[in-house]
Amino acid sequence: MRVSRLVALALAAAAACSVAGGQAAQPVDSAAFTLALQPVARGFKQPTDIVASPDGSGRLFVVERAGTIRVVAGGDVLPMPFLDLSPLVGTGFVEQGLLGLAFHPQYAQNGQFYVNYTNQHGDTTIARYNVSADPNIADPGTGSVVLGVDQPAVNHNGGHLVFGPDGYLWIGLGDGGGAGDQFHNAQDGHSLLGKLLRLDVDSAEPYAVPHDNPFVGSSEVQPEVWALGLRNPWRYSFDRATNDLFIADVGQNAFEEIDLLRSTEPGGQNYGWPIMEGLHCFPASQPCDRSGLELPIAEYGHNLGCSATGGFVYRGQAFPQLVGLYLFGDFCSGRVWSLREGPDGTFTMAELLHSNLQISSFGEDEAGELYLAGFNDGAIYQVTAR
């Protein structure tokens, strides 16, 4: 299995980075442009996701942790929620709630969308809903559970949903919580926890397993699984230009990591948790066997943050200086970094912004412009550069 090479972040954005294998790398020239945040809409309560509907309307849908989805149209927050699931959603711990939203690729024709939330018992629920005759209001009576997964603890629920370029629904689940993967799920193929799942939601009810999933026919790993060894994947996205999948996986004690799944690679990757945390054995005091593990393309230490929030590779047109950069942030420190891929496949990382926000999510509109959510101030910002 391919092992990605890492460019680790130095203490300052302009400092030189080091590449696994001892090669030198040049950091992104962050002096060439300035990254800034332009407020787009305010008044949200603990926003957890930003999603554009694929129907040409230009609307943004903002997910609130307590269970509501709000619509931003023309810069205005509509007074009525698109959907209110608060009676179904459990929010007893900060990592619980309504956590993810994905519109079906044929939403303009079928009106279907999917949500990921923790229910009143704290367990993960993936459900499908339909829009009503009013395009700004969903029909709560159309709810249908696609997948339920028991959660043994209140944290590490994952929560993201994305339809891939293949038309399948990709679901990221954390390891079940606690600390140190105490329930031993991430490396257990019989558990869906600590995994990246890939489902066909069109061919059967509630779903079918795609025939080319890597573990179809295996007695050791559930067929829904595409990749394993994740701790708490908090936001992942497909690059519009390459279809590569970037995954931010929240670390334990010391390191946050960014993982990569190339579109040219088959599934079956093992991202290493809890054998490793980032590029390091876990726990650090014990040696580990790294053979067969997919190492991250980037990491940063807890001197710079404590909870990675995955973003997107910028493919918009408004800010050409950002094209090709993968932008991501940290919930705790409010920092935003970029990753730039070099000709040799290694990535260079640089800090582009240090805000006072708890960055809970990034979003991408239909034109490829990027946004981020401030969990603490309830605002949505467009990411800009000059």
SVG drawing of the C-alpha trace seen along z (x, -y; Angstrom):
<svg xmlns="http://www.w3.org/2000/svg" viewBox="-46 -42 64 57">
<polyline fill="none" stroke="black" stroke-width="0.4" points="0.0,0.0 1.3,-3.4 2.7,-5.4 2.3,-9.2 5.3,-11.4 4.8,-14.1 5.8,-17.8 5.5,-18.7 4.7,-22.3 7.4,-24.3 6.6,-26.7 6.2,-29.6 4.5,-29.7 7.6,-31.0 10.0,-28.5 11.3,-25.7 9.4,-22.4 11.0,-18.9 9.9,-16.0 9.9,-12.4 13.1,-11.0 15.2,-14.1 14.5,-16.1 14.2,-19.9 11.0,-21.7 10.0,-25.3 7.0,-26.6 4.1,-28.3 5.0,-32.0 2.2,-33.3 3.6,-36.8 2.2,-36.7 -1.3,-37.1 -3.3,-37.8 -6.1,-35.5 -9.2,-37.2 -12.7,-36.3 -15.7,-38.2 -18.9,-37.8 -21.7,-36.4 -24.5,-35.7 -24.8,-35.8 -27.2,-34.6 -26.6,-30.9 -26.5,-28.7 -23.4,-26.5 -23.2,-25.8 -21.7,-22.5 -21.8,-22.3 -22.2,-24.5 -23.6,-22.9 -24.7,-24.2 -27.7,-22.6 -26.8,-21.3 -29.8,-23.0 -28.4,-26.2 -30.2,-28.3 -27.0,-29.7 -28.3,-29.0 -26.2,-27.9 -27.6,-25.5 -26.3,-25.9 -26.6,-23.1 -27.0,-23.9 -26.0,-21.5 -29.3,-21.5 -31.1,-20.0 -32.1,-22.7 -31.0,-23.5 -31.2,-27.1 -31.2,-28.6 -29.0,-31.5 -30.4,-33.0 -29.0,-36.2 -27.1,-36.9 -30.2,-36.7 -31.0,-34.0 -34.6,-32.9 -36.8,-33.1 -38.2,-29.5 -35.8,-26.6 -35.4,-24.3 -35.8,-21.4 -36.1,-21.1 -35.0,-17.8 -34.5,-19.0 -37.0,-16.5 -35.0,-13.6 -31.5,-15.0 -29.5,-14.4 -27.1,-17.2 -25.9,-16.2 -22.2,-16.5 -20.6,-19.1 -19.6,-16.4 -23.2,-15.3 -26.0,-16.8 -27.0,-17.4 -23.6,-17.0 -23.8,-16.5 -25.9,-17.2 -25.5,-16.0 -27.8,-16.7 -28.3,-13.9 -26.5,-14.6 -29.9,-14.5 -31.5,-16.8 -32.9,-19.1 -34.9,-16.1 -35.6,-13.9 -35.5,-16.4 -33.6,-14.0 -31.0,-14.9 -29.4,-13.0 -28.5,-14.0 -26.3,-12.6 -27.2,-13.1 -26.8,-11.5 -30.3,-10.5 -31.6,-10.9 -29.7,-7.8 -26.5,-9.2 -26.3,-6.8 -25.5,-7.7 -28.5,-8.0 -28.2,-8.5 -31.6,-9.5 -33.1,-10.6 -35.6,-13.4 -37.3,-15.1 -37.9,-18.8 -41.6,-19.9 -43.3,-21.9 -41.7,-24.9 -38.0,-24.8 -37.0,-26.4 -38.9,-23.9 -38.3,-20.2 -41.0,-17.7 -40.3,-16.2 -42.8,-13.4 -40.5,-11.9 -37.8,-10.9 -36.4,-7.4 -33.5,-5.9 -30.8,-4.6 -28.3,-3.4 -28.0,-3.4 -24.8,-2.8 -24.6,-2.3 -22.1,-4.7 -20.5,-3.4 -19.5,-6.9 -20.5,-10.5 -17.5,-11.6 -15.8,-10.7 -19.1,-10.4 -17.6,-11.7 -20.7,-13.1 -19.8,-14.1 -21.7,-13.0 -20.5,-13.5 -21.7,-12.2 -18.6,-11.3 -18.0,-11.8 -19.0,-8.1 -22.5,-9.0 -22.2,-7.0 -22.7,-8.2 -19.5,-8.4 -19.9,-8.3 -17.1,-9.0 -17.5,-7.4 -15.2,-8.0 -13.9,-5.2 -16.7,-5.2 -15.2,-7.6 -13.5,-7.5 -9.8,-7.8 -7.1,-5.8 -9.7,-3.7 -10.6,-2.1 -13.4,-0.1 -10.9,1.3 -13.1,0.4 -10.8,-1.4 -8.8,1.8 -11.8,4.1 -13.2,5.0 -16.4,6.2 -17.2,2.7 -18.3,-0.2 -16.7,-2.6 -13.4,-4.2 -14.1,-3.7 -14.9,-5.4 -18.0,-3.8 -19.3,-3.9 -22.9,-3.1 -25.2,-2.9 -28.4,-4.6 -30.1,-4.4 -30.2,-0.6 -31.9,0.8 -33.7,-0.2 -32.2,-1.3 -29.0,-0.9 -26.8,1.5 -23.1,2.2 -21.2,1.2 -19.8,4.3 -16.3,2.7 -16.0,1.9 -12.7,3.4 -14.0,5.8 -16.9,7.3 -16.8,11.0 -14.4,10.7 -15.2,12.4 -12.9,10.1 -14.2,6.6 -17.8,5.4 -18.6,4.8 -19.7,1.2 -16.1,0.2 -13.9,-1.6 -11.0,-2.4 -10.3,-1.9 -8.0,-3.1 -9.6,-6.5 -10.0,-8.2 -12.6,-10.9 -12.7,-12.1 -14.1,-15.7 -14.7,-16.9 -13.4,-15.3 -13.8,-16.5 -13.2,-15.4 -11.1,-17.7 -13.2,-18.8 -10.3,-18.6 -8.7,-15.3 -11.4,-13.5 -8.7,-12.9 -10.2,-12.7 -8.7,-14.8 -9.6,-13.6 -8.9,-15.6 -8.6,-13.1 -8.7,-14.5 -5.8,-13.4 -5.5,-12.2 -2.8,-13.8 -0.3,-15.3 -0.9,-15.4 -3.6,-16.3 -3.4,-14.8 -4.5,-15.2 -4.9,-12.0 -5.2,-11.5 -7.0,-8.9 -6.0,-9.2 -8.7,-8.7 -6.4,-6.4 -6.1,-4.0 -8.5,-1.3 -10.0,-1.2 -8.8,0.8 -6.5,-1.8 -5.6,-1.6 -4.9,-5.1 -3.2,-3.7 -5.2,-4.7 -4.6,-3.6 -1.3,-2.1 -0.2,-5.6 -1.2,-9.2 -0.1,-11.2 3.4,-10.0 4.1,-8.7 3.6,-5.5 0.8,-5.6 1.4,-5.6 4.7,-7.3 6.5,-5.2 5.9,-2.0 7.3,-0.9 4.9,-0.1 4.7,1.7 4.0,-0.7 3.9,1.8 0.8,1.6 -0.3,-1.7 -1.2,-4.8 0.7,-7.6 -0.7,-11.2 0.4,-13.8 0.6,-16.4 0.4,-16.8 0.7,-19.5 1.3,-19.4 -0.9,-20.5 1.2,-23.6 -0.7,-24.9 -4.2,-23.6 -6.1,-20.5 -8.8,-19.5 -8.4,-19.5 -11.3,-20.7 -11.0,-19.6 -11.7,-21.9 -11.4,-21.9 -9.0,-22.2 -9.9,-25.6 -11.2,-25.4 -13.1,-28.7 -12.4,-31.6 -12.6,-34.7 -9.1,-34.2 -6.7,-32.6 -3.9,-32.7 -5.6,-30.0 -6.3,-27.6 -4.9,-24.1 -4.4,-24.8 -6.1,-22.6 -7.3,-24.8 -8.2,-23.5 -8.3,-24.8 -8.3,-24.0 -11.3,-24.3 -9.3,-25.2 -6.8,-27.7 -8.7,-29.3 -5.7,-28.8 -6.2,-28.2 -3.4,-26.4 -2.8,-25.5 -1.3,-22.4 0.3,-22.6 1.3,-19.5 4.7,-19.6 5.8,-17.8 7.1,-14.9 3.8,-14.3 4.9,-15.8 2.9,-18.5 4.1,-21.8 2.1,-23.3 1.8,-27.0 -0.2,-29.0 -2.3,-31.6 -4.6,-33.0 -4.9,-33.0 -8.5,-33.9 -10.4,-34.0 -12.9,-31.5 -13.8,-28.0 -13.7,-26.7 -16.3,-23.9 -16.7,-23.4 -15.7,-24.6 -18.2,-24.8 -18.0,-25.1 -20.7,-26.7 -21.6,-25.6 -19.0,-27.9 -16.2,-26.5 -15.9,-29.5 -15.1,-28.6 -16.7,-29.4 -16.1,-28.5 -18.3,-28.5 -17.6,-30.1 -19.0,-27.8 -18.5,-30.3 -19.8,-33.5 -22.5,-31.9 -21.3,-33.5 -20.6,-32.2 -17.6,-33.7 -16.4,-33.6 -12.7,-32.8 -11.1,-35.5 -7.6,-36.5 -5.9,-39.6"/>
</svg>
